[in-house]
Every structure is written in structure tokens, then in C-alpha cells.
Amino acid sequence: MSNTAEPQILKDEVDALRTGFRGDVLVPVDEGYDEARSIWNAMIDKHPAVITQPLGASDVMAAVAFARDHELEVAIHGGGHNVAGNAVCDDGLMIDCSAMRSVRVDPEQQTAWVESGALLHDVDVEAQAHGLVLPGGYVSSTGVAGLTLGGGFGHLSRTFGLTVDSLRSVELVTADGRFVTASESENPDLFWALRGGGGNFGVVTAFEFDLHQLDPTVLAGPVVYDIADAPSVMREAAEAIDQGPDEVACMMAIRKAPPAPFLPEEVHGELVLMVVVMYAGDVTEGESVLAPIREIGSPIADAVGPKPYTMFQTMFDGATNAGARNYWKAHYLSEMSDEAIDIMCEYATTIDSPETTIGMMALGREISRRPADSTPYQHRDAEWVVNIQSRWREASEDDSHIGWARDLFDALTPHATGGAYINFISQDESEQRVHDAFGDAVYERLAAVKAEWDPENVFHLNHNIQPDQ
């Protein structure tokens, strides 16, 4: 499909599309169009010819057919929380699934059926009402669809594995407009590809997940340190995480201190290290398990305590809300080495924006126990992922903040595994970086699945897998 069709050619056809379409269909003159085309990363400013907002699979099928009939480029919007901004396009058709947010939990079977526009918070709340949980991301406003299709890791992944490791089945609309289900027993090759291969294979309308038991109250929160103490604290924290049980989650972040109520006013705006921990088990037991981390050094503040898991999941939403300009670079690390720590701490001193973060998430444990060939996600042996999240407000500052992120990425490269996580790849990164996410053998297998289900590469506005010729 090309994106050369002029919007005025479509005017006579839009009313026909609206007939029988349960959701909204918007064109540039309609109220709500600008809001609908705006996505999380404010760097992305594109104008689709048509925005469809389906309410179910039949609407998605109609939207895909319309795009095919009118040779329109297709962009797919789930939760919209994607740094690369592939959810919107110029002059094409945007399939905005954000109204499809239903979550249905079966507490007896411990499963959840989740529509593709749902956010992680939607799932957290419904599942936790039954003492259940889906291992998801670190921010509750993350879209479930994008998180899952890229692999998905968060606070619970060391305990329960990746998000895709809990995936039972997927419902989706294919490039030729068919509605299909993929699971271990039905279209198994497609199901394999969907567990980490991104949005290359169709428009997902719903997921079915296995859920896991987790009491609604967990021991969790940040321990905050002066940046001068960061190198030694990071080393000791990494060692403590390595020696602790699977139930310990840790995310370290270097950033300028926000005006949070648990921080003294005099450190607001100053560079700090946050060591965010959670124990996925009994709160009393967690006190002793997390003690070796909380006893490191002399923290500025310790806000670790019993919290509803759903509340903890929202704790950093404010630092990642929509409307800012974002540019990310990321690396996997086989270990939190002294060299990597020193480089991150050195570059941290040149952080300019109050919203920029160097984030380090502990991986391993249950993630690493699954076979490498079970999913396209290939970095199960990595112990840490570093996400360089450059974030600012003014377009005039783009070059400065992007350049800083790239320089830190380059400095860390000799100490990284060379792998990539597709959910952390920004819009300008090369095709080689997509190969880095999978490796040659897995990429070739994905390309074969792509050739079967989308041979014309209709769904190419993503971290694209070229169909095997």
C-alpha cells in the first residue's frame, strides 16, 4: 500500500465506512481529530487522512478493508505509549484501538481477556480485585498491546517471567481482513511470532493471559541517595539483587529529584539516585529480604513500605505522562559492571532536563529459565537493561538532548551485549537495530511468518520485519 492517495478522494467514501461502523470515523475537519492524532511522544506530529476508532473486531476488519481498497498506509494505535511514534501516520489510515479497553478476569481459571486498547492499570485493577496479577511494565499508563507484542518486562518479571510468557492466545485481524485466533494449538507459528515480534502480523483486537497470585499489598518504594554516593550504592545494590530471591524487583534511576512529598525540599531539582525495590510476597517476610538493600549507605529518604500493588504501579506515571518530547536509547548488560556504572554516573552529571532519566532494570531469574526459542524475545540471559530516557519540552532543544542520549549509548556500547529491545527503539534507529533485537536465525523465522500473514508488508509502521521473498 502507498500513502499517495489524496484525502479529498476519500470524502465520498467516508460516509459509507461510517455506515455500520460502531466506533467513530474522523477526518481532519471533524471535532476530536487533533486529539485523536496526538500521541504520547510530542516529537511525533502527523496527520492521517482518516482516523478510525473501532469498538470491536468487526470495526477493525472494516478499517483494514477500507485501507486496502483505497491504498492507504496503515498505522495501529493501541495504548499509544510508544517512543517511536508508529501509532500515527501522514495521509494514511490510523486504526485507534484506545476505546477497546475491556478487561474480563476469570478468577477460577486465573485468566484475563484483555482488549487491545487497554492500559496496564486497567488490567492491574481488575486482576488485583481477585488477588491476581499480570507481569507487566513499570508505568501503569503503558498500553498492554505494545508491551506484550514486544516481550514485556516489569517489577514482576523476575518472579513470573515476561508478559509474553503468560500469553495464552491472541485474536487479531490480518492484512487481508480475516479475523483469526493464534495459540499453541491454533496457528502456532503466528502465535510464536506475536510473542515479541512486534506489530508486524496483524491488528490485535484481544489477548488472553494467564494470571498469577499476588496479595494486593506489597512492600515497595524508592530509596533515594545523593548522586555522590551513586557509584558505590549501585555496586552494592546490584550485588544484593544478585544474592536475593526471585521475588525481589529492582529499578535504579539517576535523575533530578522531583518535588515528591517523601523528599526533602532542599534536594528538589538536584541529581539523585533512586533505588526502587519491591518484594512480591509476604510483607513481613519482605522486610528482612529487602533489608540488605535498604541498609546500603546513607540515603536521603526511604519511602519503602506496605502499599497496594496497584498504587505502586502508578508511582512513576507522572514522570512519564504524555506531552513531552522523548528520545530513548537502550542497552542490555550481562552484569552491572564497574565500568558501566562509572560511565552512567559520569554522563549523569551533564543531564540538562529535569525530566531525563537513566533507568536500570534488573532482569534474569524466571525470565532466564524459559527456552530461548520459545519466543522471538531473545535476551533472556541479560541481567540488566539500561534505558536512556531523554525527555524535554522545547523543539529547539532537540539536538542537544538527542545528542546526549546517543553519546551515552555509544560510551556504554563496549560494555553491553549488543542486543536490543524493540519497545525501547526510537524512531530514527536503523534496520540493523531491529536485527539486533532478534539475531539472524530468529529474524529469518519471523520473516517467514511475515511472508505468510502479511506478504505485502501492509503493517510496516513498526519496527519492521521484512517478509521473506
C-alpha positions, 0 to 999 in steps of 0.5 A: 500500500502507498500513502499517495492517495489524496484525502479529498478522494476519500470524502465520498467514501467516508460516509459509507465506512461510517455506515455500520461502523460502531466506533467513530470515523474522523477526518481532519475537519471533524471535532476530536481529530487533533486529539485523536492524532496526538500521541504520547511522544510530542516529537511525533506530529502527523496527520492521517487522512482518516482516523478510525476508532473501532469498538470491536473486531468487526470495526477493525476488519472494516478499517483494514478493508477500507485501507486496502481498497483505497491504498492507504498506509496503515498505522495501529494505535493501541495504548499509544505509549510508544517512543517511536511514534508508529501509532500515527501516520501522514495521509494514511489510515490510523486504526485507534484501538484506545476505546477497546479497553475491556478487561474480563478476569476469570478468577477460577481459571486465573485468566484475563481477556484483555482488549487491545486498547487497554492500559496496564492499570486497567488490567492491574485493577481488575486482576488485583480485585481477585488477588491476581496479577499480570507481569507487566511494565513499570508505568501503569499508563503503558498500553498492554498491546505494545508491551506484550507484542514486544516481550514485556518486562516489569517489577514482576518479571523476575518472579513470573517471567515476561508478559509474553510468557503468560500469553495464552492466545491472541485474536487479531485481524490480518492484512487481508481482513480475516479475523483469526485466533493464534495459540499453541494449538491454533496457528502456532507459528503466528502465535510464536511470532506475536510473542515479541515480534512486534506489530508486524502480523496483524491488528490485535483486537484481544489477548488472553493471559494467564494470571498469577497470585499476588496479595494486593499489598506489597512492600515497595518504594524508592530509596533515594541517595545523593548522586555522590554516593551513586557509584558505590550504592549501585555496586552494592545494590546490584550485588544484593539483587544478585544474592536475593530471591526471585521475588525481589524487583529492582529499578535504579534511576539517576535523575533530578529529584522531583518535588515528591512529598517523601523528599526533602525540599532542599534536594528538589531539582538536584541529581539523585539516585533512586533505588526502587525495590519491591518484594512480591510476597509476604510483607513481613517476610519482605522486610528482612529480604529487602533489608540488605538493600535498604541498609546500603549507605546513607540515603536521603529518604526511604519511602519503602513500605506496605502499599497496594500493588496497584498504587505502586504501579502508578508511582512513576506515571507522572514522570512519564505522562504524555506531552513531552518530547522523548528520545530513548536509547537502550542497552542490555548488560550481562552484569552491572559492571564497574565500568558501566556504572562509572560511565552512567554516573559520569554522563549523569552529571551533564543531564540538562532536563529535569525530566531525563532519566537513566533507568536500570532494570534488573532482569534474569531469574524466571525470565532466564529459565524459559527456552530461548526459542520459545519466543522471538524475545531473545535476551533472556540471559541479560541481567540488566537493561539500561534505558536512556530516557531523554525527555524535554519540552522545547523543539529547539532543544532537540539536538542537544538532548538527542545528542546526549542520549546517543553519546551515552549509548555509544560510551556504554556500547563496549560494555553491553551485549549488543542486543536490543529491545524493540519497545525501547527503539526510537524512531530514527534507529536503523534496520540493523537495530531491529536485527539486533533485537532478534539475531539472524536465525530468529529474524529469518523465522519471523520473516517467514511468518511475515511472508505468510500473514502479511506478504505485502508488508501492509503493517510496516509502521513498526519496527519492521520485519521484512517478509521473506521473498 
